[in-house]
Amino acid sequence: MVQASVLASAVPLVAAARADAVLAGPALEPSQVDVRPEVQSRVAPRLPSHLDGRRVDDVVVLRVLVLPTGQASDVRVLRTSKVDPSLDVAAIDAVRQWQFSPARRGGRAVSCWFSVGVPLRSE
């Protein structure tokens, strides 16, 4: 079960993401751009402490709105964790810190949706 504190911390992130999306202009699909976004730098997801000692080998698939600045804005879960719902939040938190190269259309950086799998593994 997802802890209430984890969900409460995600609420401001969702509100901020929506505000970013409004300021970013129309969001295009990958088929509508000349150059698709690419991941430039990643932050590894932090596994929740309640999973300490448990073997975790999972992938959460996210749909990310990449802004013209290369930042992740709106982040949505396409495929949830099979291990624990709190891993979805860990994946979202990590991807919001990633840096992307922005999509380009007509030589101009544009907002574009991008799907990414986030591996979640215990050490």
N, C-alpha and C positions, 0 to 999 in steps of 0.2 A: 504494500500500500504506500502511496506517495505521502510523505509527511506534509502536514499543513504548512510548515515554515518554508518548505521547498516551493510549494505552489504559490504562497504569498509573495515570495521573492520574484517569481516569474511574472506576476501581474504588471508591475511597472515596466518590465521589459517589453511586454506585449503592447502597452500603451505607447511607449516610445517608438517601437517599430512601426506602428500605424502612422504616427506623426511623420516619421522619416519617409514612409512610402508616399504620403500625400505630397511632400516637398520634392520628391524625386522625379515627378513626371510620370508619363504612362509606362507601365511595366510591360516589356515585350517578352515574347516566348523565344527560346533559342532558335527556332526556325525563322524568326523575323530579323535576325541580326547577321552581320557579315562575319564578326568575330565573337565567339562565345566567351563567357567569363571563365577564368581558370583560377584555381587555388594557388596563391603565392606564398602564404605562410599559414601554418596551422598551430593551434594550441590544443594539446591533448586533453580529452575530457577527464574530469576528476570523478572517480567512482564514489558514490555515497558511502559514508562510514558504516551504515547498517549492512553493507555487503562485504565488509572486511572478513577475510578468511573463506569467502565463497568463491568458487571458480566462476569467472565471467568470461564468456567469449560470445559476443553479440555484435550486431550491426543495426544501427538506427538510420533510416533513410529520411533525409530532410529536403524540403523544397525551400530554397533561399532566394530572396529578392536581393540581388547584388546592385548596389547603387552606382552611379557614375564615378563615385569616389573610390570604389572598390570595397566598400564596407557592406557587411550583411545588414539588411534591414528587417523585413518581415521573414520570419522563419517558421515553417509549418512542418508537422510530422506527416510523412507519407507512409512509413512503415514503423510501427512501434517496436519497442524492445520485447523480446520473447522471454527475457529473464525477470525484469522488474520495471514498472512504469517510471521510477525515478531516474532510470538511465536515459529516458527521453529528454528529461530536463537537463541532465548532464551534457548530453549531445548538443542541445540547443545553446546552453551556456558557452560551450567551447566554440561552436561555429560562429556565434556572435562576435567572437574575438579574432576570427580568422581574417586575413586580408586576401582579397581577390584582385585579379586584373579585371577591369570592367569590360562588359560587352561593348562592341562598337558597331555602329550602323552609319554608313556614309562618312566614315572617318571620325565620327563624334562618339564620345562615351555616352552610353545610355543605360537605363535601368533594365535589368533582365532577370527572369527567373532561371534558377540553376538547381539541379538535383544533385545531392551528394550523399554518399554512404559514410557514416561515421562509425569506425570500429571501436568497440568498448571491450577492453580485455583487462583482467586482473594480472598482476605480475607474479 
